[in-house]
């Protein structure tokens, strides 16, 4: 009888020990699971928090220049921004910045446009925006991007709804701004002609795109491959005729 009792107590002790081991294992697994979940959550939240902080700084920078009543950056705010960037408000880089933001109205930046542009440039401060300019210039001057930037510059200068043309003085300034560095002789002569002639008061998009095509395709100053029978805007036929008359 005593032996049986010893066996019984031994079995109970063994069972209790096994039970404790199982409980401990379960607790360890739970701890590991909690630890893994916390680690994965931190991994998920880390970049998100970083992006969130960046957007907060981008927003704060926006409201530094935004008008308090309208909630957008107006021409006065853009002038202040330009002074902090140490560039004239007429600098082509400001037009490039507007292109990067996909701004719809000349002289105004909305919060959504600002966020889109500065996030793409990875710029959440004035110093970072300054440093982003060289890269932005390189981006715009790539042929594929310039084909988008050039007509955008024209549309950006349409200051009224449903307006389809820009005045000659504005066209001259814009030509010099966006094409002057790449095609200086062509642009200089074209501007001189536009100021000289009195037949055209405004320039439309078709004529504007024709100027770029002329600069890209026509040998200058010889003009030997210009064919007026091809589909050129009439204003360019007149321009070429004016050039040839002035040379003869």
C-alpha positions as CSV (number, residue, x, y, z in Angstrom):
1,X,0.0,0.0,0.0
2,X,2.8,2.4,0.8
3,X,4.5,1.6,-2.5
4,X,1.3,2.4,-4.4
5,X,1.0,5.7,-2.6
6,X,4.6,6.6,-3.5
7,X,3.9,5.7,-7.2
8,X,0.8,7.8,-7.1
9,X,2.4,10.9,-5.6
10,X,5.4,10.5,-8.0
11,X,3.0,10.4,-11.0
12,X,1.1,13.5,-9.7
13,X,4.4,15.4,-9.3
14,X,5.5,14.4,-12.8
15,X,2.2,15.5,-14.2
16,X,2.4,18.8,-12.3
17,X,5.9,19.4,-13.6
18,X,4.8,18.6,-17.2
19,X,1.9,20.9,-16.8
20,X,4.2,23.7,-15.5
21,X,6.5,23.2,-18.5
22,X,3.5,23.4,-20.9
23,X,2.3,26.6,-19.2
24,X,5.8,28.1,-19.4
25,X,6.1,27.2,-23.0
26,X,2.8,28.8,-23.8
27,X,3.7,31.9,-21.9
28,X,7.1,32.1,-23.7
29,X,5.3,31.7,-27.0
30,X,2.9,34.5,-26.1
31,X,5.8,36.7,-25.1
32,X,7.6,36.0,-28.3
33,X,4.3,36.6,-30.2
34,X,3.8,40.0,-28.5
35,X,7.4,40.9,-29.1
36,X,7.2,40.0,-32.8
37,X,4.0,41.9,-33.2
38,X,5.4,45.0,-31.5
39,X,8.5,44.8,-33.7
40,X,6.4,44.5,-36.8
41,X,4.2,47.3,-35.8
42,X,7.3,49.5,-35.1
43,X,8.6,48.6,-38.5
44,X,5.3,49.5,-40.1
45,X,4.8,52.7,-38.1
46,X,8.4,53.9,-38.4
47,X,8.4,55.0,-42.1
48,X,4.8,56.2,-41.8
49,X,5.7,58.4,-38.9
50,X,8.7,59.7,-40.9
51,X,6.6,60.6,-43.8
52,X,4.0,62.1,-41.5
53,X,6.6,64.3,-39.9
54,X,7.9,65.4,-43.3
55,X,4.4,66.3,-44.4
56,X,4.0,68.3,-41.2
57,X,7.1,70.3,-42.0
58,X,6.0,70.8,-45.6
59,X,2.6,72.1,-44.4
60,X,4.3,74.4,-41.8
61,X,6.5,75.8,-44.6
62,X,3.4,76.4,-46.7
63,X,1.6,78.4,-44.0
64,X,4.7,80.5,-43.6
65,X,3.8,82.1,-47.0
66,X,0.1,81.5,-47.3
67,X,-2.4,84.3,-46.9
68,X,-4.3,83.7,-43.7
69,X,-7.7,84.5,-45.1
70,X,-7.6,82.6,-48.4
71,X,-5.4,79.8,-47.2
72,X,-3.3,79.8,-50.4
73,X,0.1,81.3,-51.4
74,X,-0.7,84.4,-53.4
75,X,1.6,86.6,-55.5
76,X,2.8,88.5,-52.4
77,X,3.6,85.2,-50.7
78,X,5.5,84.0,-53.7
79,X,7.6,87.2,-53.7
80,X,8.4,86.5,-50.0
81,X,9.2,82.9,-50.9
82,X,11.5,84.1,-53.7
83,X,13.3,86.5,-51.4
84,X,14.0,83.6,-49.0
85,X,15.1,81.4,-51.8
86,X,17.3,84.3,-53.0
87,X,16.0,84.2,-56.6
88,X,14.0,86.8,-58.5
89,X,10.3,86.0,-58.9
90,X,10.9,86.1,-62.7
91,X,13.5,83.4,-62.5
92,X,12.8,80.4,-64.7
93,X,13.3,78.1,-61.7
94,X,10.1,79.5,-60.1
95,X,8.3,78.5,-63.3
96,X,9.9,75.1,-63.1
97,X,8.8,74.8,-59.5
98,X,5.2,75.7,-60.5
99,X,5.5,73.0,-63.2
100,X,6.6,70.4,-60.6
101,X,3.7,71.3,-58.4
102,X,1.3,71.2,-61.5
103,X,0.0,74.6,-60.5
104,X,-3.1,75.6,-62.4
105,X,-3.2,79.4,-61.8
106,X,-0.4,81.8,-62.3
107,X,0.9,83.4,-59.1
108,X,-1.0,81.1,-56.7
109,X,0.1,77.9,-55.0
110,X,-2.6,75.7,-53.2
111,X,-1.8,73.4,-50.3
112,X,-2.3,70.3,-52.4
113,X,0.0,71.6,-55.2
114,X,2.6,72.6,-52.6
115,X,2.5,69.2,-51.0
116,X,2.8,67.3,-54.3
117,X,5.7,69.3,-55.5
118,X,7.8,69.5,-52.3
119,X,7.2,65.9,-51.5
120,X,8.5,64.9,-55.0
121,X,11.5,67.2,-54.4
122,X,12.1,65.8,-50.9
123,X,12.2,69.4,-49.7
124,X,10.6,70.3,-46.3
125,X,12.6,73.4,-45.6
126,X,13.9,76.4,-47.6
127,X,17.5,75.1,-47.5
128,X,16.4,71.8,-49.0
129,X,14.3,73.6,-51.6
130,X,17.4,75.6,-52.6
131,X,19.5,72.5,-52.9
132,X,16.7,70.8,-55.0
133,X,16.9,73.5,-57.7
134,X,19.8,72.1,-59.7
135,X,18.2,68.7,-59.9
136,X,14.9,70.3,-60.9
137,X,16.6,72.2,-63.7
138,X,18.1,68.9,-65.0
139,X,14.8,67.2,-64.8
140,X,13.0,69.9,-66.8
141,X,15.6,70.2,-69.5
142,X,15.5,66.5,-70.3
143,X,13.9,66.4,-73.8
144,X,10.9,64.3,-72.8
145,X,10.1,66.6,-69.8
146,X,10.8,69.8,-71.8
147,X,8.1,68.8,-74.3
148,X,5.7,68.9,-71.3
149,X,7.2,72.0,-69.6
150,X,7.2,74.2,-72.8
151,X,3.4,74.1,-73.4
152,X,2.8,74.2,-69.6
153,X,4.6,77.5,-69.5
154,X,2.2,78.9,-72.1
155,X,-0.9,77.6,-70.3
156,X,0.4,78.9,-66.9
157,X,0.4,82.4,-68.4
158,X,-3.2,82.3,-69.4
159,X,-4.4,84.5,-66.5
160,X,-8.1,84.3,-67.3
161,X,-10.5,81.4,-67.6
162,X,-11.2,80.3,-71.2
163,X,-8.3,82.5,-72.4
164,X,-6.4,80.9,-75.3
165,X,-3.8,83.5,-76.3
166,X,-1.1,85.5,-74.6
167,X,-0.1,89.1,-75.5
168,X,3.0,89.7,-77.6
169,X,5.0,91.4,-74.7
170,X,4.2,88.4,-72.5
171,X,5.2,86.0,-75.3
172,X,8.5,87.8,-75.7
173,X,9.3,87.5,-72.0
174,X,8.3,83.9,-71.9
175,X,10.3,82.9,-75.0
176,X,13.4,84.5,-73.5
177,X,12.7,82.7,-70.2
178,X,12.2,79.2,-71.4
179,X,14.2,79.1,-74.7
180,X,16.7,81.9,-74.4
181,X,19.5,79.8,-72.9
182,X,19.1,76.9,-75.4
183,X,18.5,78.9,-78.6
184,X,19.8,82.3,-77.9
185,X,20.3,83.6,-81.6
186,X,16.9,82.2,-82.7
187,X,15.0,83.6,-79.8
188,X,16.8,87.0,-80.0
189,X,15.8,87.4,-83.6
190,X,12.3,86.1,-83.1
191,X,11.7,88.6,-80.2
192,X,13.0,91.4,-82.4
193,X,10.6,90.4,-85.1
194,X,7.6,90.1,-82.8
195,X,8.3,93.6,-81.4
196,X,8.8,95.0,-84.9
197,X,5.7,93.5,-86.6
198,X,2.2,94.9,-86.0
199,X,0.0,92.2,-87.6
200,X,-0.2,90.0,-84.5
201,X,-1.3,91.3,-81.1
202,X,-1.4,87.9,-79.4
203,X,0.1,84.4,-79.7
204,X,-1.9,81.2,-79.6
205,X,-0.7,77.7,-78.6
206,X,-0.2,76.5,-82.2
207,X,2.1,79.4,-82.9
208,X,3.9,78.9,-79.5
209,X,4.6,75.2,-80.3
210,X,5.7,76.3,-83.8
211,X,8.5,78.4,-82.2
212,X,9.9,75.4,-80.4
213,X,9.7,73.2,-83.5
214,X,11.5,76.0,-85.5
215,X,14.3,76.1,-83.0
216,X,14.7,72.4,-83.0
217,X,14.4,71.7,-86.7
218,X,15.6,74.6,-88.8
219,X,19.2,75.3,-89.5
220,X,20.1,78.7,-88.1
221,X,21.1,81.3,-89.4
222,X,21.2,79.8,-92.9
223,X,17.5,78.7,-92.9
224,X,18.3,76.5,-95.8
225,X,15.9,73.7,-94.8
226,X,12.9,75.9,-94.1
227,X,10.1,75.1,-96.5
228,X,7.1,77.4,-96.3
229,X,5.0,74.8,-98.1
230,X,5.1,72.6,-95.0
231,X,2.7,73.0,-92.1
232,X,4.3,76.0,-90.4
233,X,2.2,78.7,-88.7
234,X,1.9,81.8,-91.0
235,X,3.7,83.9,-88.4
236,X,6.9,81.8,-88.9
237,X,6.7,82.2,-92.7
238,X,6.6,85.9,-92.2
239,X,9.4,85.7,-89.7
240,X,11.7,83.8,-92.1
241,X,10.8,86.3,-94.9
242,X,11.6,89.2,-92.6
243,X,15.0,87.6,-91.7
244,X,15.9,87.0,-95.4
245,X,14.9,90.6,-96.4
246,X,17.1,92.0,-93.6
247,X,20.1,90.1,-94.7
248,X,19.8,90.9,-98.4
